[in-house]
Amino acid sequence: MAASIKVLYSFAVSGILTLASTNSLNIKHDRISTPVDKDDLVKILNESYLNINGDIPHENVVAGAWAQISLENAKGKKVWNYNLGNIGYFPDKFDGPYYSHFGKSTFKSFPNFIKGAEAYWLFLQDRCPITIKNFRLRDPRAAASSLKRCNYYRSDEELYSRNLAALYEEGLRRAKSQK
């Protein structure tokens, strides 16, 4: 009860008190560990891509997405709130729940892995489509460069590129094994 009063108070103070479903409100969630199995990630990527695009992605594209999410999320061990790829939360661009990572950065929060993967695909398609093309061309280094230009990550480009390329081959083996 006290938590709901606190939420209503903060909405009223900021002038945002509106009638809307809980899913559409910008509500901060607790950061919850939601690790994903490496093989399950391939299935999730295929299903979520199918949901958005109506077809199964090329295995090279899945390999690239698997590699990039594995790099961002420590091969599935460091996933929080079903956020695959660490999709950032920007209140002026997104609506919905989010979580904070050590009180500094904010990231989108999802109800399950499929929704998290759909957001990952949509982010790439909308904000950085050249990355998908580079994945399909089996060029993870070019994909890393395009991700950097799209402001997806802030770390050193050479290091990110090297790690993405190393993970890409493992992603390709996993994508081919599930065909």
Summary of the structure (lengths in Angstrom):
residues: 179
radius of gyration: 17.3
end to end distance: 49.6
largest distance: 53.7
contacts: 539
relative contact order: 0.16
helix: 58%
strand: 7%
